[in-house]
Amino acid sequence: MKNILVTTTLTLEGYKIKEYKGIISALVVRSSTITQGFFGGVQSLTGGNITSFSEMCEQARTEAYDNIIKRADHIGANAIIGFKYDTSETSGKGFHATEIFCYGTAVIIIKDEILG
């Protein structure tokens, strides 16, 4: 897999967009493990950062990011512009999960000869 440049901006300094490949996204829905749920519940009683839940969210964010990079590579893009994350919670009877959604525009960029 080639190196994919990712930016939250709509341009990349020193590059110009040669081709727009379209909107690209990745979604991960993850629930905490029994251990994360237990320790998260204990930590929530004392307040502050709930490290076990933070770890679960970071794992899901990394997985979503890796998936969008693979999708960009698969369609021949070498960059993603306007990259963003969105999150939400899903719950039901005895079920609770975090959804991590990332998206942006897949593009092909080339070095801007004028800028160097």
N, C-alpha and C positions, 0 to 999 in steps of 0.2 A: 504494500500500500504506500502510495506517495505521500509526501508532506502536504497537508491541507492548511492553508492560512485561514484563521478565523478572527473576525473583528466584529465589534458591536456597532462600528460606524458603517457608513454606506460607501466609503472609499478606502483605499489603502495607499498611503504615501509612496510615491515612486512607481505605482502600477496603474494601468488602465484596464478597464473591463473590456474584454474582447467578445464575450458571449454570456448571456444570461441563460442558465439552465433551468431556473424556476425555483419555486418555494420548496424547501426541504425541511423535514422535521423528524423527531424521534421522541418516543414516549416510553417511560418506564413507570410501572406501578409496583410499589414495594411496601410490604408490611414489616413490622419489627419482628425479630425472633423472640422466642420466649424469654431468653436472657435479657435482650434489649428492653423488652416490655417490662420485665420485673424491675431491672435497675432504673429504667426511665421513670417508672411509677414511684420508686423510692426517692429519686432525685427531685421529682416534681413536688414532693412534700416540703423540701427544704428551699426550693426556689433556685434561681440562677440557670445557667446553661445545662441542659439535659444532654450530657455527652453521648449517651447511648443512642438517642434519637438523632443527634447531630451526625453521628457516624453513619447511621442508616441512610439519612438524606444525602450525605456526601457520596456514599456508594452508589445511590440511585442517580445522582447528578453525573458522576463519572461514567456510569453505564450509558446514560442517555447521550452524553457528549461523544463517547466512543462510537455509538450506533450512528449518529448523524455524520460523523467523519467517514465511516464505512459507506454510508449511502452516497455522500458527495463523491467519494472515490469511484463508486460503482457507476455513477452517471457521467463520469469524466470531468467533474469540476476540480479545480485546484484551490478554490477559496470559498468561504462562506461569509457573506456580508450581512449586516443588520442582525447579528446573532443575539438571541435572547433566551432566557429561561422563564418558565411559568410553572407555578405549583398549585396544587389543590389537594384537599383531603377527601377521601371516600370512606364512608362507614356504613355499617348495617348492624344487624343482630350479631353481636360478638365479633365483628370484623371492623378493622380500621387500617387504612392504607394511605400512603402518600403518593401522589402522582407528580412526576417530574416530566415536563414537556419542554423541549427546546426546538427552536426553529430559526430560520434565516433564509437568505437567498443564495442558492448555489450559483457560482459564476466561474468563468475561466478568465484569469487575469494574465497580463503580460507586462514585462518591464516597460515603463514609459521612457522611450529613447530620449525625449526632450529633457526629462528630469534626471536621467542618468542611469 
